[in-house]
Amino acid sequence: MHFSSILSALGLVSLALAGPVQVAERQTQKLRIMPLGDSITEITCWRAFVWDQLAQAGLADRVQYVGSQNSNPQGCRPNTPNWDQRHEGHSGWLAIDIANNYLANWLRSTPADIVMFMLGTNDVFRGRSTNDIINAYTRMVQIMRAANPRMKIIVDLVIPLSFNNGPITQLNARIPEWARSLNTTESPIVIADCYTGFNAGSDLRDGVHPSLSGDRLIASRVGPLLLNYVRQALEERGQ
């Protein structure tokens, strides 16, 4: 049997075992996507351009962004005028602090089915080691799976800096093996390569944050992976 057919069958079995109210709720509930990160999530436009991809694929009415923030600081104007502006981006915050002090509460307040995150830039600024950042990533995955055992996770390779970029390359070099070591069928982890081809000269507006072209590059790497996850999750639900 084809893998997708197996997933569909499992989804139908799950629906059959659930009560009628649970079935109705599951079939009508939108998939919840959490954009998680620091200022590269909060004050940029890539999440708006990813929403355009969801809309173009006919999926925007079946998903929602979630998070404690609801903002568009850059005044982003994607093709979709009513794009969902909720997110969990926090300028200046460290991956280490988010993992240890905040993420569990965020996921309790705004549960998610899919999390996509890029974190580590501020940790590098503060002199935190690659090991410390990777350990924070691991803690975040543990928290995500405790909140939702079927959590789907997109981890971005961190975009370059125009100065002192060595620690970023060291972090990015560790991420693929880290992701493979934690990947599971029930809660998969995929990597969005937002580093390769990103020009620190033209794709950054201030040496740290993406320019419009940088936002579009990030969206081009994250969006297709998110679309795959959304379709998989809908199929698992039997929708």
N, C-alpha and C positions, 0 to 999 in steps of 0.2 A: 504494500500500500504506500502511496506517495506520502511524504512527511506532512504536507499541508492537509492531506485527507485525514491523517491520524489526528492532527491538532483539531480539525473540525469535528471529528468524531468525539474526541475528548470533551470539547466544548459542549456538544449536544448532550453527552452523558451528564456533565455537570449541571446543565440546565434542567435535565430530566429529574435529577435528584433534588433540586431546589424547589421550594414552594412557589406558588404562582406569583406572590408578591415579589419574592426575590428575583424570579425570572424577569418580571416586568421591569424592575429597577435596573437589573444588569443590562437588559437590552436597550434601555433608553438613556442610561448614564453616559455622559460624554467621557472620552478618554482624557485623563489629566496629565499634562506635560509641565514639568517644572524646569524653567531656565534658571540654573543655579550658578552663582559666581560672584565676582567682585565688580569693579567699575567696567570691566570689559563686557559684562552682561548688562549692568544697570544703565550706563550713559552712552550706549552705542545703538546702532540700528540693525545689527545682524538678525536679532530675533524678529524684527518686523519683516525682514526679507524672507526669513524662514516661514513666517505666517503666510506670505504670498504664495509660497510653494504649496502649503497645505490647501489654500483656497483654489489654486490652479488645478490641484489634483482632486477637487471636489470633496475634500475631507474637513473643511473648516467648520461645518455645522456638526461634526461628530467628535470634535476635540475642544479642549480649552487649555490655555496656559493657567498655571496656578502659582501662588506665592503670596507673601504678605505685602509685597510692593505692587503698586498699580500706577505706572508712570511712563512718561515718554520724554525724558530730559533733553534729548537732542532734537525734538520736534520732527521725528522721522515721518516720512510721508511715503509709505509703500503703496503699491497698487490697490491694496485692500483697505478702504478708508476706515472700516470698523474693526481693525485688527485688535486682538486681545493683548492688552498691555500689562497683564499681571506677570510677576517674575519674582525671583529670590536673588537678585543681584545687589551686592552691598559694597559700595566703593571703599577701598582701603582695607578691606577685611582679609584676614589670613585664612588659608585652608585649614591650618591647625586649629584656629579658634572656632571656625564654623563646625569642624568635626567634633570638637570636644565640648562645645557649649551651646550650640544653636540648632543644628540640623534636626535633631530628634524632635524638638518642639515644633519646628516649622512643618515637619511631615505629619505631626499630629494635628496641627491646625489646618493645613491645606494638603491632604493626602495626594499622592501622585502615583501614576502608573508608569510613567517614563520620566527619568531625570537626565538632563543634558548639562554638563558642567565643564568649565575651564577655570582652574584655580592654581595658584602657585606664584604668580607674579609678585604679589605683595610679600609673600614669604621670602622670596629671593631678595627683595629690597631690605627686609629686616634681618638678613643674614642666616635664615634658617637653612638647614642642610637638606640635600636631596632626600636622604633617608627619612628625615622628619616629615617632609611633604608627602612622600610615598606612604608613610605610616598613616598620615591623615587621610589620604585617599582610601586606604583600607578600612579605616574606621568609618568613613562615610558610607562605603558599600555595606558594611555590617549594619549600620543604622537604617539604610534604605531597605535592606532585605528584612530587617526586623519589622519595619513598618508595612512592607508589602513583599511577601516571598516571591512574587512574580515580577518584581521590579525590572524594567528594561533600562539599561544605563548606557549613555553616550558620553565618553570621556574625550575631550579635545586635547590634542597636542597644543601646548601653549604658544601663542604667537610670539615672534621675536621682539626683543628690545633693540633700540638703536644704539645702546651703550651697555657695557657689562653683560653681554648676552651669553657668556659661557655657562652660568648656572641654569639658564633656560634650556640650553642644548643638553646639559647633563640630565635634567629632569625628563625632558622628552625622550631621551635615549632609554630611560628606565620604564617608561609607561607601557610599551608593547608587551614586554615579558610580565610585568605586573598584571596587566589586564588578562593575559592568557592564564595566569595562575589562579585567578579568581573567577574566570568565566564559567558559567553553568548553563545547562539547557533551560532550566526553569527561570533563571535570572541572568540573561546574557549581558555581556559588556562588549561594546564595539568602540573603535577609536576613530574619531574624526581628525584627519590630518590637516590642521589649520596652520601648520608651520611651513611645510614644503611649498615653495613658490610664493610665499608671503614676503614682499619686499619691504624691508624696514625703512627704506627711504620714502617710497611713494605710498605705501599702504598703511603708514602710521601718520597721525595728524600732529603728534606732539612727542614722538619718541617712545610712547607707551600704548596709547589707545588707537584703535583702527580708524583710518579715514573712511570715506564712503567706499572707496575701492576695497579697502581691507574688510569692511563689513560685508560687502558682496562676496568676497572670497570665503570668509568664514561661513556665510549662509550656504554657499555652493558646496562646502564640505560637510556641513552638519545636516542640511535639509534632506538630501537623499536617504541618509541613514535613518532620520526620524520618520520619513514616509514609510520606509520598510517596516519599522517598528510599529507604526500605527496600523498598517495593514495586517501585520501578524497578530497584533492584540485584538483587532476586530474579528479576525478569523477564529482566534481562540475563544472568543465570546459567542461564536456562532452567529455573528451579525453580517 
